[in-house]
Amino acid sequence: MYLSYCGIRVRDLDRSVKFYTELFGLREVARGDHRKYGAGIYVLLRDGKSGQKLELNWYPEGSAYGVPYAPGEGLDHIAFVVDDLKSTYNELLRKGVKPTDVNPSKTSGWLAYVKDPDENWIEIYQHDPAKQTAATIPEGY
């Protein structure tokens, strides 16, 4: 068994695709329209470095899945490893990404959270090479 992808509901599919491809470097690998089955449209994105996938799901009004949206409903967070946490965090803020109250100054500089356009939390973190060895970092992490 292995984790294939993480799926999140989004309110504006184009806005979310642009957000994750332009700011986090994910690439679209699949797209499907299931509206004729009472569902919605999905876009599958993939990270070229880790291979991890994120599925963005949009549901039209009237769909059984198109219920009122609540930020973070059923989702804890999505995590991205970065080379330089502080510069990445500051670059995201400069580009208009909303911060949370968990920022580099509160986490010894190795972890921070920001919000996507639908208020889902995104963790960005940096491995601390002084504290981690190859044996403590899971393969593909």
Protein Blocks (a to p, Z undefined) as FASTA:
>chain_A
ZZfbdcdddfblklmmmmmmmmnopacfbdcdfklnopacddddddfklopacdddddde
hiaklcccdehihiabdcdddfblmlmmmmmmmnopacdfbdfklnnopaccdddfkopa
cddddddfklpcfklmcghZZ
